[in-house]
Every structure is written in structure tokens, then in C-alpha cells.
């Protein structure tokens, strides 16, 4: 197999590499935001991929581990990625687009409906806000077709 020269998209993904602290917000049962703390280490997997390994507090107590992989497929000319968490059995395989601004990844996927009935469409949006700050906002599409945000996380770099 011929070695492919890393593209601009591969180099862009390297901006994620480093150590991060996270603060996530989700609406609690009373409608008020619950806040959860966590950490994430992002490592390059060769010149083409990044792996984000996070740990954080869970609603109701306990801690979870999450793994996000991101890459760019030169054959399909699309960003690709997966997500898994220790709190579930689902492997989320994303269809990813990057906005023209170059700072926003929108990751679309179908997965289990949080109500426990069937599946739903989800959209996770990562925005790089400079070298040391990024956000993740998770949305779920309702039966009416509208997208509702249900989780917002802020990642602050602590080291490279």
C-alpha cells in the first residue's frame, strides 16, 4: 500500500492533540442545568487520525470513559469518526462535514432514542475557538423535525 501524504484536513485534526479539562452541562430532572467535570487526552494516531480519550462525571453519580476517533478519508473526501462510551453498548459511527469556516465539524448519526423507544437522529457539533478552547453541542431531532440541544461541553487546553 502506498503511503499517502497527509492532507490539510489531516493536519487540521492535529489541533485537537493535547490535554484538556471539560465542563459539561445537561438539563436535570428539574429543568436546571447540571454541571459535570472531566478530562480528555487527545493523541495522534500516525499522521491521519486523532484519538480522544475522556473521563468524566455521570448524571446520577459515577464516572464514565469515552473514546472519540476522528480522521479524514482521502478516497471519499470526508471526515470520519466513531464514538463509544463505557455507559452504553452502542458504537456511534458518524457522517461528518466541516463548515467552510474550517472551525466547525458537524457529526451526524442515528442512534438509540433517549426515551428508550426506537432510534433518533443526533447531531454533535464541535467548534474550535482558537488553539486552547473548543465546544461540543449535542442535539437530538424530535418527531416534529426540530433539533433540540441536550448537552453542551467546553474543553479548555491544559497542555500539549
RAZITA-V364249 format. One line per field, one symbol per residue. phi: phi as a letter, one per 20 degrees, with the letter a starting at -180 (. if undefined). Layout:
phi: ???
//
This chain:
phi: .ffefgegfffffffffqdcdccdccfegenefedcdacbddcfdmedcccdddcafdgnonccdccddcbceffelcfcacbbcfebefdededdcdfgfndcddddadbffffndmcbeccdddcecnfcbbcccdcceegeneedfcbccdddfdad
//
